[in-house]
Amino acid sequence: AKADTSGIVKIIWKNNKEKDLFGYKIYRANYEHEEYSQITTGFVKDSIYYDTIEVNSLTENVYYKIVALDKHYNPSVFSKPFVMKRPDII
């Protein structure tokens, strides 16, 4: 994941190879060990997603997790959290 100074985040991950893959849900948190909130309203079909974050924040990082779902809506376990450094504009 990488963010520009306007707060647009581009998240890219390795696509799952399962034939019954339906899509992904993406979750975000400001701290690694807090509860993650789902940021997708539907299912992401590709392995790329654009998010928008607040850049006027003293929180240094943003954390993301991804869940894959099959065609029966069975979720995978959460991915390991990955950290994205917030742009330093303050």
N, CA, C and O atoms as a CHARMM CRD file, in Angstrom:
* protein
*
  360
    1    1 ALA  N      0.84800  -1.18600   0.00000 PROA 1      0.00000
    2    1 ALA  CA     0.00000   0.00000   0.00000 PROA 1      0.00000
    3    1 ALA  C      0.88300   1.23500   0.00000 PROA 1      0.00000
    4    1 ALA  O      1.94000   1.26800   0.63000 PROA 1      0.00000
    5    2 LYS  N      0.42600   2.24500  -0.71900 PROA 2      0.00000
    6    2 LYS  CA     1.16600   3.49400  -0.79500 PROA 2      0.00000
    7    2 LYS  C      0.16500   4.63600  -0.90500 PROA 2      0.00000
    8    2 LYS  O     -0.83000   4.53200  -1.62200 PROA 2      0.00000
    9    3 ALA  N      0.43700   5.73300  -0.18500 PROA 3      0.00000
   10    3 ALA  CA    -0.45900   6.88400  -0.19200 PROA 3      0.00000
   11    3 ALA  C      0.22900   8.09800  -0.77900 PROA 3      0.00000
   12    3 ALA  O      1.43700   8.27700  -0.62000 PROA 3      0.00000
   13    4 ASP  N     -0.54500   8.93300  -1.46200 PROA 4      0.00000
   14    4 ASP  CA     0.00500  10.20600  -1.91700 PROA 4      0.00000
   15    4 ASP  C     -0.34200  11.28100  -0.88300 PROA 4      0.00000
   16    4 ASP  O     -1.02700  10.99600   0.09900 PROA 4      0.00000
   17    5 THR  N      0.11700  12.48800  -1.09500 PROA 5      0.00000
   18    5 THR  CA    -0.05800  13.55200  -0.10000 PROA 5      0.00000
   19    5 THR  C     -1.50700  14.04000   0.01400 PROA 5      0.00000
   20    5 THR  O     -1.83800  14.75100   0.96200 PROA 5      0.00000
   21    6 SER  N     -2.36400  13.67500  -0.92200 PROA 6      0.00000
   22    6 SER  CA    -3.77800  14.04400  -0.81800 PROA 6      0.00000
   23    6 SER  C     -4.59100  12.99700  -0.05300 PROA 6      0.00000
   24    6 SER  O     -5.77500  13.21100   0.20600 PROA 6      0.00000
   25    7 GLY  N     -3.97500  11.86900   0.31200 PROA 7      0.00000
   26    7 GLY  CA    -4.65100  10.83500   1.08800 PROA 7      0.00000
   27    7 GLY  C     -5.22400   9.69700   0.27700 PROA 7      0.00000
   28    7 GLY  O     -5.95100   8.86600   0.82100 PROA 7      0.00000
   29    8 ILE  N     -4.92100   9.63300  -1.00600 PROA 8      0.00000
   30    8 ILE  CA    -5.36500   8.50900  -1.84200 PROA 8      0.00000
   31    8 ILE  C     -4.38300   7.36100  -1.66200 PROA 8      0.00000
   32    8 ILE  O     -3.18200   7.51200  -1.88900 PROA 8      0.00000
   33    9 VAL  N     -4.90800   6.21500  -1.25200 PROA 9      0.00000
   34    9 VAL  CA    -4.09000   5.03300  -0.98600 PROA 9      0.00000
   35    9 VAL  C     -4.35700   3.99800  -2.07500 PROA 9      0.00000
   36    9 VAL  O     -5.50900   3.69600  -2.38500 PROA 9      0.00000
   37   10 LYS  N     -3.30400   3.46800  -2.64300 PROA 10     0.00000
   38   10 LYS  CA    -3.41500   2.38600  -3.61900 PROA 10     0.00000
   39   10 LYS  C     -2.91100   1.11800  -2.95100 PROA 10     0.00000
   40   10 LYS  O     -1.75100   1.03500  -2.54800 PROA 10     0.00000
   41   11 ILE  N     -3.79300   0.13400  -2.83800 PROA 11     0.00000
   42   11 ILE  CA    -3.46400  -1.14700  -2.19400 PROA 11     0.00000
   43   11 ILE  C     -3.43700  -2.22100  -3.28200 PROA 11     0.00000
   44   11 ILE  O     -4.40100  -2.38200  -4.02900 PROA 11     0.00000
   45   12 ILE  N     -2.33600  -2.94300  -3.36200 PROA 12     0.00000
   46   12 ILE  CA    -2.19800  -4.03300  -4.32300 PROA 12     0.00000
   47   12 ILE  C     -1.74500  -5.27600  -3.56600 PROA 12     0.00000
   48   12 ILE  O     -0.85600  -5.20300  -2.71700 PROA 12     0.00000
   49   13 TRP  N     -2.35400  -6.40900  -3.87200 PROA 13     0.00000
   50   13 TRP  CA    -1.96400  -7.66000  -3.22800 PROA 13     0.00000
   51   13 TRP  C     -1.94900  -8.77900  -4.26100 PROA 13     0.00000
   52   13 TRP  O     -2.45900  -8.63400  -5.37200 PROA 13     0.00000
   53   14 LYS  N     -1.35400  -9.88900  -3.87000 PROA 14     0.00000
   54   14 LYS  CA    -1.27100 -11.05400  -4.74900 PROA 14     0.00000
   55   14 LYS  C     -2.64500 -11.71900  -4.81500 PROA 14     0.00000
   56   14 LYS  O     -3.24700 -12.01600  -3.78300 PROA 14     0.00000
   57   15 ASN  N     -3.12500 -11.94500  -6.01000 PROA 15     0.00000
   58   15 ASN  CA    -4.44500 -12.53000  -6.22900 PROA 15     0.00000
   59   15 ASN  C     -4.47000 -14.00500  -5.81700 PROA 15     0.00000
   60   15 ASN  O     -3.51200 -14.73700  -6.06700 PROA 15     0.00000
   61   16 ASN  N     -5.56100 -14.43700  -5.18800 PROA 16     0.00000
   62   16 ASN  CA    -5.72800 -15.85200  -4.84300 PROA 16     0.00000
   63   16 ASN  C     -5.92200 -16.66700  -6.11800 PROA 16     0.00000
   64   16 ASN  O     -6.39100 -16.14300  -7.12800 PROA 16     0.00000
   65   17 LYS  N     -5.56500 -17.93800  -6.07100 PROA 17     0.00000
   66   17 LYS  CA    -5.63400 -18.80400  -7.25300 PROA 17     0.00000
   67   17 LYS  C     -6.82300 -19.76600  -7.22200 PROA 17     0.00000
   68   17 LYS  O     -7.02100 -20.50900  -8.18400 PROA 17     0.00000
   69   18 GLU  N     -7.61600 -19.77900  -6.15500 PROA 18     0.00000
   70   18 GLU  CA    -8.73900 -20.70100  -6.05400 PROA 18     0.00000
   71   18 GLU  C     -9.76100 -20.43500  -7.16100 PROA 18     0.00000
   72   18 GLU  O    -10.05000 -19.28300  -7.48500 PROA 18     0.00000
   73   19 LYS  N    -10.29500 -21.49200  -7.72700 PROA 19     0.00000
   74   19 LYS  CA   -11.26600 -21.35700  -8.81400 PROA 19     0.00000
   75   19 LYS  C    -12.60400 -20.81300  -8.32800 PROA 19     0.00000
   76   19 LYS  O    -13.34600 -20.21700  -9.10900 PROA 19     0.00000
   77   20 ASP  N    -12.92400 -21.00800  -7.04800 PROA 20     0.00000
   78   20 ASP  CA   -14.20900 -20.54000  -6.53900 PROA 20     0.00000
   79   20 ASP  C    -14.09800 -19.19600  -5.80500 PROA 20     0.00000
   80   20 ASP  O    -14.97200 -18.85500  -5.00800 PROA 20     0.00000
   81   21 LEU  N    -13.04400 -18.44400  -6.06400 PROA 21     0.00000
   82   21 LEU  CA   -12.87200 -17.13200  -5.45100 PROA 21     0.00000
   83   21 LEU  C    -13.96600 -16.18500  -5.93900 PROA 21     0.00000
   84   21 LEU  O    -14.18300 -16.04400  -7.14200 PROA 21     0.00000
   85   22 PHE  N    -14.64800 -15.54000  -4.99900 PROA 22     0.00000
   86   22 PHE  CA   -15.69000 -14.58700  -5.34800 PROA 22     0.00000
   87   22 PHE  C    -15.18600 -13.14700  -5.27600 PROA 22     0.00000
   88   22 PHE  O    -15.49100 -12.32600  -6.14200 PROA 22     0.00000
   89   23 GLY  N    -14.41600 -12.85400  -4.23700 PROA 23     0.00000
   90   23 GLY  CA   -13.91700 -11.49700  -4.08600 PROA 23     0.00000
   91   23 GLY  C    -13.24100 -11.29900  -2.74500 PROA 23     0.00000
   92   23 GLY  O    -12.94600 -12.25800  -2.03100 PROA 23     0.00000
   93   24 TYR  N    -13.00100 -10.03800  -2.41400 PROA 24     0.00000
   94   24 TYR  CA   -12.28000  -9.68900  -1.18700 PROA 24     0.00000
   95   24 TYR  C    -13.03300  -8.61000  -0.42100 PROA 24     0.00000
   96   24 TYR  O    -13.79600  -7.83400  -0.99800 PROA 24     0.00000
   97   25 LYS  N    -12.80600  -8.57600   0.87400 PROA 25     0.00000
   98   25 LYS  CA   -13.22900  -7.47900   1.73200 PROA 25     0.00000
   99   25 LYS  C    -11.96500  -6.90200   2.36400 PROA 25     0.00000
  100   25 LYS  O    -11.03400  -7.63800   2.69100 PROA 25     0.00000
  101   26 ILE  N    -11.94000  -5.59900   2.53200 PROA 26     0.00000
  102   26 ILE  CA   -10.75500  -4.93200   3.05900 PROA 26     0.00000
  103   26 ILE  C    -11.11500  -4.20800   4.34600 PROA 26     0.00000
  104   26 ILE  O    -12.16700  -3.57900   4.45800 PROA 26     0.00000
  105   27 TYR  N    -10.21200  -4.31300   5.31400 PROA 27     0.00000
  106   27 TYR  CA   -10.41100  -3.74100   6.65300 PROA 27     0.00000
  107   27 TYR  C     -9.24600  -2.81500   6.97800 PROA 27     0.00000
  108   27 TYR  O     -8.12500  -3.01400   6.50800 PROA 27     0.00000
  109   28 ARG  N     -9.53400  -1.78700   7.79900 PROA 28     0.00000
  110   28 ARG  CA    -8.51900  -0.79100   8.13100 PROA 28     0.00000
  111   28 ARG  C     -8.59300  -0.44600   9.61500 PROA 28     0.00000
  112   28 ARG  O     -9.65500  -0.50300  10.23400 PROA 28     0.00000
  113   29 ALA  N     -7.41800  -0.08100  10.17700 PROA 29     0.00000
  114   29 ALA  CA    -7.33000   0.39700  11.55800 PROA 29     0.00000
  115   29 ALA  C     -6.18800   1.39900  11.64600 PROA 29     0.00000
  116   29 ALA  O     -5.28400   1.40000  10.81100 PROA 29     0.00000
  117   30 ASN  N     -6.23900   2.24800  12.66000 PROA 30     0.00000
  118   30 ASN  CA    -5.15400   3.21400  12.89200 PROA 30     0.00000
  119   30 ASN  C     -4.04400   2.63900  13.75000 PROA 30     0.00000
  120   30 ASN  O     -2.92800   3.15800  13.77000 PROA 30     0.00000
  121   31 TYR  N     -4.35600   1.55900  14.46000 PROA 31     0.00000
  122   31 TYR  CA    -3.36700   0.89500  15.31800 PROA 31     0.00000
  123   31 TYR  C     -3.45700  -0.59900  15.06300 PROA 31     0.00000
  124   31 TYR  O     -4.54600  -1.12800  14.84300 PROA 31     0.00000
  125   32 GLU  N     -2.33200  -1.27500  15.08900 PROA 32     0.00000
  126   32 GLU  CA    -2.28300  -2.69700  14.71900 PROA 32     0.00000
  127   32 GLU  C     -3.17700  -3.58300  15.57100 PROA 32     0.00000
  128   32 GLU  O     -3.76500  -4.53600  15.05900 PROA 32     0.00000
  129   33 HSD  N     -3.29000  -3.29100  16.85300 PROA 33     0.00000
  130   33 HSD  CA    -4.01200  -4.19800  17.75000 PROA 33     0.00000
  131   33 HSD  C     -5.40200  -3.70700  18.12800 PROA 33     0.00000
  132   33 HSD  O     -6.00000  -4.23100  19.06800 PROA 33     0.00000
  133   34 GLU  N     -5.93500  -2.70700  17.41400 PROA 34     0.00000
  134   34 GLU  CA    -7.31100  -2.29400  17.65500 PROA 34     0.00000
  135   34 GLU  C     -8.23600  -3.05400  16.71400 PROA 34     0.00000
  136   34 GLU  O     -7.77200  -3.78300  15.83700 PROA 34     0.00000
  137   35 GLU  N     -9.53800  -2.88600  16.89400 PROA 35     0.00000
  138   35 GLU  CA   -10.49300  -3.55500  16.02000 PROA 35     0.00000
  139   35 GLU  C    -10.44900  -2.91700  14.63000 PROA 35     0.00000
  140   35 GLU  O    -10.44200  -1.69300  14.49600 PROA 35     0.00000
  141   36 TYR  N    -10.42100  -3.75900  13.60800 PROA 36     0.00000
  142   36 TYR  CA   -10.38200  -3.28800  12.22900 PROA 36     0.00000
  143   36 TYR  C    -11.81000  -3.08100  11.73000 PROA 36     0.00000
  144   36 TYR  O    -12.70300  -3.86800  12.04300 PROA 36     0.00000
  145   37 SER  N    -12.01700  -2.02800  10.95900 PROA 37     0.00000
  146   37 SER  CA   -13.32800  -1.72400  10.38500 PROA 37     0.00000
  147   37 SER  C    -13.31900  -2.05000   8.90600 PROA 37     0.00000
  148   37 SER  O    -12.34500  -1.78000   8.20200 PROA 37     0.00000
  149   38 GLN  N    -14.41700  -2.63500   8.44000 PROA 38     0.00000
  150   38 GLN  CA   -14.51900  -2.93900   7.01200 PROA 38     0.00000
  151   38 GLN  C    -14.68000  -1.62700   6.25300 PROA 38     0.00000
  152   38 GLN  O    -15.51800  -0.79800   6.60800 PROA 38     0.00000
  153   39 ILE  N    -13.87800  -1.44200   5.21400 PROA 39     0.00000
  154   39 ILE  CA   -13.95100  -0.20500   4.43100 PROA 39     0.00000
  155   39 ILE  C    -14.58400  -0.43200   3.06900 PROA 39     0.00000
  156   39 ILE  O    -14.89700   0.53300   2.37200 PROA 39     0.00000
  157   40 THR  N    -14.77900  -1.67400   2.67800 PROA 40     0.00000
  158   40 THR  CA   -15.43500  -1.96500   1.40600 PROA 40     0.00000
  159   40 THR  C    -16.92400  -2.15800   1.65600 PROA 40     0.00000
  160   40 THR  O    -17.32000  -2.77000   2.64900 PROA 40     0.00000
  161   41 THR  N    -17.74600  -1.63300   0.75200 PROA 41     0.00000
  162   41 THR  CA   -19.18800  -1.79800   0.91200 PROA 41     0.00000
  163   41 THR  C    -19.68200  -3.06800   0.23900 PROA 41     0.00000
  164   41 THR  O    -20.70000  -3.63000   0.64200 PROA 41     0.00000
  165   42 GLY  N    -18.98600  -3.51000  -0.75600 PROA 42     0.00000
  166   42 GLY  CA   -19.33100  -4.74200  -1.46200 PROA 42     0.00000
  167   42 GLY  C    -18.12200  -5.64700  -1.48100 PROA 42     0.00000
  168   42 GLY  O    -17.37200  -5.73500  -0.50900 PROA 42     0.00000
  169   43 PHE  N    -17.94600  -6.31500  -2.59800 PROA 43     0.00000
  170   43 PHE  CA   -16.81200  -7.20800  -2.76300 PROA 43     0.00000
  171   43 PHE  C    -15.87400  -6.64200  -3.81200 PROA 43     0.00000
  172   43 PHE  O    -16.31700  -6.16000  -4.85500 PROA 43     0.00000
  173   44 VAL  N    -14.59900  -6.69900  -3.54000 PROA 44     0.00000
  174   44 VAL  CA   -13.58500  -6.27500  -4.50700 PROA 44     0.00000
  175   44 VAL  C    -13.23900  -7.48900  -5.33900 PROA 44     0.00000
  176   44 VAL  O    -12.83000  -8.51600  -4.79700 PROA 44     0.00000
  177   45 LYS  N    -13.39500  -7.38900  -6.64500 PROA 45     0.00000
  178   45 LYS  CA   -13.16400  -8.53400  -7.53300 PROA 45     0.00000
  179   45 LYS  C    -11.72300  -8.64200  -7.99900 PROA 45     0.00000
  180   45 LYS  O    -11.27600  -9.72400  -8.37800 PROA 45     0.00000
  181   46 ASP  N    -10.99100  -7.53900  -7.97700 PROA 46     0.00000
  182   46 ASP  CA    -9.61500  -7.52100  -8.45400 PROA 46     0.00000
  183   46 ASP  C     -8.67500  -7.47000  -7.25400 PROA 46     0.00000
  184   46 ASP  O     -9.13600  -7.39500  -6.11500 PROA 46     0.00000
  185   47 SER  N     -7.38200  -7.51000  -7.48800 PROA 47     0.00000
  186   47 SER  CA    -6.40700  -7.46000  -6.39200 PROA 47     0.00000
  187   47 SER  C     -5.80500  -6.06300  -6.25200 PROA 47     0.00000
  188   47 SER  O     -4.62400  -5.90400  -5.94600 PROA 47     0.00000
  189   48 ILE  N     -6.64800  -5.05800  -6.48400 PROA 48     0.00000
  190   48 ILE  CA    -6.23900  -3.66500  -6.31400 PROA 48     0.00000
  191   48 ILE  C     -7.43500  -2.90600  -5.74600 PROA 48     0.00000
  192   48 ILE  O     -8.58200  -3.16800  -6.11000 PROA 48     0.00000
  193   49 TYR  N     -7.15000  -1.96300  -4.85000 PROA 49     0.00000
  194   49 TYR  CA    -8.21900  -1.17600  -4.23000 PROA 49     0.00000
  195   49 TYR  C     -7.67900   0.21100  -3.90700 PROA 49     0.00000
  196   49 TYR  O     -6.52300   0.36200  -3.51000 PROA 49     0.00000
  197   50 TYR  N     -8.51700   1.21000  -4.07900 PROA 50     0.00000
  198   50 TYR  CA    -8.14900   2.58200  -3.73500 PROA 50     0.00000
  199   50 TYR  C     -8.93900   3.00600  -2.50900 PROA 50     0.00000
  200   50 TYR  O    -10.16200   2.86700  -2.46700 PROA 50     0.00000
  201   51 ASP  N     -8.24200   3.51700  -1.52200 PROA 51     0.00000
  202   51 ASP  CA    -8.83300   3.98700  -0.28000 PROA 51     0.00000
  203   51 ASP  C     -8.48500   5.46200  -0.12000 PROA 51     0.00000
  204   51 ASP  O     -7.56900   5.96000  -0.77500 PROA 51     0.00000
  205   52 THR  N     -9.20300   6.15400   0.74000 PROA 52     0.00000
  206   52 THR  CA    -8.89900   7.54100   1.06800 PROA 52     0.00000
  207   52 THR  C     -8.72300   7.64300   2.57000 PROA 52     0.00000
  208   52 THR  O     -9.57500   7.18600   3.33200 PROA 52     0.00000
  209   53 ILE  N     -7.62500   8.24000   2.99900 PROA 53     0.00000
  210   53 ILE  CA    -7.35100   8.40700   4.41800 PROA 53     0.00000
  211   53 ILE  C     -7.19300   9.88700   4.75000 PROA 53     0.00000
  212   53 ILE  O     -6.95900  10.71400   3.86900 PROA 53     0.00000
  213   54 GLU  N     -7.32200  10.19900   6.01000 PROA 54     0.00000
  214   54 GLU  CA    -7.09000  11.55300   6.50700 PROA 54     0.00000
  215   54 GLU  C     -5.58500  11.75900   6.63400 PROA 54     0.00000
  216   54 GLU  O     -4.90500  10.98100   7.30500 PROA 54     0.00000
  217   55 VAL  N     -5.06600  12.79300   5.99800 PROA 55     0.00000
  218   55 VAL  CA    -3.62500  13.04000   6.07300 PROA 55     0.00000
  219   55 VAL  C     -3.26900  14.01500   7.19400 PROA 55     0.00000
  220   55 VAL  O     -2.12200  14.05000   7.63900 PROA 55     0.00000
  221   56 ASN  N     -4.22800  14.79900   7.65100 PROA 56     0.00000
  222   56 ASN  CA    -3.98800  15.72700   8.76200 PROA 56     0.00000
  223   56 ASN  C     -4.21100  14.99300  10.07500 PROA 56     0.00000
  224   56 ASN  O     -5.17400  15.26400  10.79300 PROA 56     0.00000
  225   57 SER  N     -3.33500  14.08300  10.37700 PROA 57     0.00000
  226   57 SER  CA    -3.45000  13.23700  11.55800 PROA 57     0.00000
  227   57 SER  C     -2.07000  13.03100  12.16800 PROA 57     0.00000
  228   57 SER  O     -1.06300  12.98700  11.46100 PROA 57     0.00000
  229   58 LEU  N     -2.04200  12.90700  13.47600 PROA 58     0.00000
  230   58 LEU  CA    -0.78000  12.61400  14.15900 PROA 58     0.00000
  231   58 LEU  C     -0.51400  11.11300  14.22200 PROA 58     0.00000
  232   58 LEU  O      0.56300  10.69000  14.64200 PROA 58     0.00000
  233   59 THR  N     -1.48900  10.30700  13.80800 PROA 59     0.00000
  234   59 THR  CA    -1.29900   8.86000  13.73400 PROA 59     0.00000
  235   59 THR  C     -0.35300   8.56700  12.57800 PROA 59     0.00000
  236   59 THR  O     -0.64400   8.90600  11.43100 PROA 59     0.00000
  237   60 GLU  N      0.76500   7.94400  12.87700 PROA 60     0.00000
  238   60 GLU  CA     1.83000   7.77400  11.89600 PROA 60     0.00000
  239   60 GLU  C      1.52700   6.72900  10.82800 PROA 60     0.00000
  240   60 GLU  O      1.94900   6.88300   9.68200 PROA 60     0.00000
  241   61 ASN  N      0.80100   5.66700  11.18400 PROA 61     0.00000
  242   61 ASN  CA     0.57600   4.55200  10.27200 PROA 61     0.00000
  243   61 ASN  C     -0.90300   4.23800  10.12500 PROA 61     0.00000
  244   61 ASN  O     -1.73000   4.64700  10.94100 PROA 61     0.00000
  245   62 VAL  N     -1.21400   3.50700   9.07100 PROA 62     0.00000
  246   62 VAL  CA    -2.53000   2.93400   8.84000 PROA 62     0.00000
  247   62 VAL  C     -2.30500   1.45100   8.59500 PROA 62     0.00000
  248   62 VAL  O     -1.35300   1.07000   7.91500 PROA 62     0.00000
  249   63 TYR  N     -3.18200   0.60700   9.14800 PROA 63     0.00000
  250   63 TYR  CA    -3.03800  -0.84300   9.02800 PROA 63     0.00000
  251   63 TYR  C     -4.20700  -1.41100   8.23100 PROA 63     0.00000
  252   63 TYR  O     -5.34600  -0.96600   8.37600 PROA 63     0.00000
  253   64 TYR  N     -3.91800  -2.38400   7.40200 PROA 64     0.00000
  254   64 TYR  CA    -4.92900  -3.02500   6.56600 PROA 64     0.00000
  255   64 TYR  C     -4.86900  -4.54400   6.74200 PROA 64     0.00000
  256   64 TYR  O     -3.81300  -5.11900   7.00600 PROA 64     0.00000
  257   65 LYS  N     -6.04400  -5.17800   6.58700 PROA 65     0.00000
  258   65 LYS  CA    -6.16500  -6.63100   6.50100 PROA 65     0.00000
  259   65 LYS  C     -7.13600  -6.94000   5.37300 PROA 65     0.00000
  260   65 LYS  O     -8.02100  -6.14400   5.06200 PROA 65     0.00000
  261   66 ILE  N     -6.95700  -8.10800   4.76700 PROA 66     0.00000
  262   66 ILE  CA    -7.82100  -8.52700   3.66000 PROA 66     0.00000
  263   66 ILE  C     -8.39100  -9.90700   3.96600 PROA 66     0.00000
  264   66 ILE  O     -7.71000 -10.76100   4.53300 PROA 66     0.00000
  265   67 VAL  N     -9.65700 -10.11400   3.58000 PROA 67     0.00000
  266   67 VAL  CA   -10.32700 -11.40700   3.70400 PROA 67     0.00000
  267   67 VAL  C    -10.80500 -11.80800   2.31400 PROA 67     0.00000
  268   67 VAL  O    -11.41300 -11.00100   1.61100 PROA 67     0.00000
  269   68 ALA  N    -10.53900 -13.03600   1.91500 PROA 68     0.00000
  270   68 ALA  CA   -11.04000 -13.56500   0.64200 PROA 68     0.00000
  271   68 ALA  C    -12.33500 -14.32600   0.91400 PROA 68     0.00000
  272   68 ALA  O    -12.49700 -14.93900   1.96900 PROA 68     0.00000
  273   69 LEU  N    -13.24300 -14.28000  -0.03900 PROA 69     0.00000
  274   69 LEU  CA   -14.50600 -15.01300   0.07300 PROA 69     0.00000
  275   69 LEU  C    -14.69000 -15.88900  -1.14800 PROA 69     0.00000
  276   69 LEU  O    -14.34300 -15.50600  -2.26500 PROA 69     0.00000
  277   70 ASP  N    -15.25100 -17.09400  -0.91700 PROA 70     0.00000
  278   70 ASP  CA   -15.53900 -17.96100  -2.05100 PROA 70     0.00000
  279   70 ASP  C    -16.95600 -17.69200  -2.55300 PROA 70     0.00000
  280   70 ASP  O    -17.63900 -16.81300  -2.02600 PROA 70     0.00000
  281   71 LYS  N    -17.39700 -18.42300  -3.54700 PROA 71     0.00000
  282   71 LYS  CA   -18.70600 -18.17900  -4.16400 PROA 71     0.00000
  283   71 LYS  C    -19.88000 -18.51000  -3.25300 PROA 71     0.00000
  284   71 LYS  O    -21.02200 -18.17200  -3.56500 PROA 71     0.00000
  285   72 HSD  N    -19.60800 -19.17000  -2.12800 PROA 72     0.00000
  286   72 HSD  CA   -20.64500 -19.43500  -1.12800 PROA 72     0.00000
  287   72 HSD  C    -20.54600 -18.44300   0.03000 PROA 72     0.00000
  288   72 HSD  O    -21.19500 -18.61700   1.06200 PROA 72     0.00000
  289   73 TYR  N    -19.73200 -17.40300  -0.14800 PROA 73     0.00000
  290   73 TYR  CA   -19.50200 -16.33800   0.83700 PROA 73     0.00000
  291   73 TYR  C    -18.78200 -16.81900   2.09700 PROA 73     0.00000
  292   73 TYR  O    -18.86700 -16.16900   3.13900 PROA 73     0.00000
  293   74 ASN  N    -18.08500 -17.93500   2.01600 PROA 74     0.00000
  294   74 ASN  CA   -17.27800 -18.40200   3.13400 PROA 74     0.00000
  295   74 ASN  C    -16.00100 -17.56400   3.19100 PROA 74     0.00000
  296   74 ASN  O    -15.26200 -17.50100   2.20800 PROA 74     0.00000
  297   75 PRO  N    -15.73400 -16.91900   4.33300 PROA 75     0.00000
  298   75 PRO  CA   -14.54400 -16.06700   4.41800 PROA 75     0.00000
  299   75 PRO  C    -13.29300 -16.85900   4.77600 PROA 75     0.00000
  300   75 PRO  O    -13.35700 -17.88400   5.45400 PROA 75     0.00000
  301   76 SER  N    -12.17200 -16.36400   4.31000 PROA 76     0.00000
  302   76 SER  CA   -10.88300 -16.89500   4.74800 PROA 76     0.00000
  303   76 SER  C    -10.56300 -16.27200   6.10600 PROA 76     0.00000
  304   76 SER  O    -11.32600 -15.45100   6.61500 PROA 76     0.00000
  305   77 VAL  N     -9.46200 -16.65600   6.67200 PROA 77     0.00000
  306   77 VAL  CA    -8.98000 -15.95800   7.86000 PROA 77     0.00000
  307   77 VAL  C     -8.44100 -14.60900   7.40200 PROA 77     0.00000
  308   77 VAL  O     -8.13500 -14.42500   6.22400 PROA 77     0.00000
  309   78 PHE  N     -8.32600 -13.66700   8.33300 PROA 78     0.00000
  310   78 PHE  CA    -7.75300 -12.37600   7.99800 PROA 78     0.00000
  311   78 PHE  C     -6.29700 -12.55200   7.56600 PROA 78     0.00000
  312   78 PHE  O     -5.57200 -13.39700   8.09200 PROA 78     0.00000
  313   79 SER  N     -5.89900 -11.75200   6.62100 PROA 79     0.00000
  314   79 SER  CA    -4.47600 -11.72700   6.26900 PROA 79     0.00000
  315   79 SER  C     -3.70800 -11.14600   7.44900 PROA 79     0.00000
  316   79 SER  O     -4.29500 -10.55900   8.35800 PROA 79     0.00000
  317   80 LYS  N     -2.42100 -11.31400   7.42400 PROA 80     0.00000
  318   80 LYS  CA    -1.60400 -10.63300   8.42300 PROA 80     0.00000
  319   80 LYS  C     -1.75700  -9.14000   8.18000 PROA 80     0.00000
  320   80 LYS  O     -1.87400  -8.71600   7.03000 PROA 80     0.00000
  321   81 PRO  N     -1.75800  -8.33800   9.23100 PROA 81     0.00000
  322   81 PRO  CA    -1.89000  -6.89800   9.00100 PROA 81     0.00000
  323   81 PRO  C     -0.67600  -6.35500   8.24900 PROA 81     0.00000
  324   81 PRO  O      0.45900  -6.75700   8.50600 PROA 81     0.00000
  325   82 PHE  N     -0.92500  -5.46100   7.34300 PROA 82     0.00000
  326   82 PHE  CA     0.19400  -4.78700   6.69200 PROA 82     0.00000
  327   82 PHE  C      0.06200  -3.29400   6.94800 PROA 82     0.00000
  328   82 PHE  O     -1.03300  -2.73000   6.95400 PROA 82     0.00000
  329   83 VAL  N      1.20400  -2.68400   7.15500 PROA 83     0.00000
  330   83 VAL  CA     1.27000  -1.29200   7.58800 PROA 83     0.00000
  331   83 VAL  C      1.61200  -0.38600   6.41500 PROA 83     0.00000
  332   83 VAL  O      2.42900  -0.71900   5.55600 PROA 83     0.00000
  333   84 MET  N      0.95600   0.77300   6.40800 PROA 84     0.00000
  334   84 MET  CA     1.26200   1.78600   5.42300 PROA 84     0.00000
  335   84 MET  C      1.56200   3.07500   6.18000 PROA 84     0.00000
  336   84 MET  O      0.77700   3.51100   7.02200 PROA 84     0.00000
  337   85 LYS  N      2.67800   3.66400   5.87700 PROA 85     0.00000
  338   85 LYS  CA     3.07800   4.89900   6.53200 PROA 85     0.00000
  339   85 LYS  C      2.25500   6.05400   5.96600 PROA 85     0.00000
  340   85 LYS  O      2.19700   6.25400   4.75200 PROA 85     0.00000
  341   86 ARG  N      1.62400   6.80300   6.85400 PROA 86     0.00000
  342   86 ARG  CA     0.81500   7.95100   6.45300 PROA 86     0.00000
  343   86 ARG  C      1.73300   9.06300   5.94600 PROA 86     0.00000
  344   86 ARG  O      2.79400   9.27800   6.53200 PROA 86     0.00000
  345   87 PRO  N      1.36500   9.77700   4.87900 PROA 87     0.00000
  346   87 PRO  CA     2.21000  10.88200   4.40900 PROA 87     0.00000
  347   87 PRO  C      2.41700  11.92200   5.51000 PROA 87     0.00000
  348   87 PRO  O      1.47000  12.28900   6.20600 PROA 87     0.00000
  349   88 ASP  N      3.62500  12.38300   5.66200 PROA 88     0.00000
  350   88 ASP  CA     3.95400  13.35900   6.70800 PROA 88     0.00000
  351   88 ASP  C      3.81800  14.76500   6.13700 PROA 88     0.00000
  352   88 ASP  O      4.74000  15.29000   5.51300 PROA 88     0.00000
  353   89 ILE  N      2.64600  15.36600   6.36400 PROA 89     0.00000
  354   89 ILE  CA     2.43800  16.72400   5.86500 PROA 89     0.00000
  355   89 ILE  C      2.21700  17.72300   7.00100 PROA 89     0.00000
  356   89 ILE  O      2.04400  18.91600   6.75300 PROA 89     0.00000
  357   90 ILE  N      2.22200  17.24100   8.24300 PROA 90     0.00000
  358   90 ILE  CA     2.01100  18.12600   9.40800 PROA 90     0.00000
  359   90 ILE  C      3.34600  18.69300   9.85200 PROA 90     0.00000
  360   90 ILE  O      3.40100  19.46000  10.81300 PROA 90     0.00000
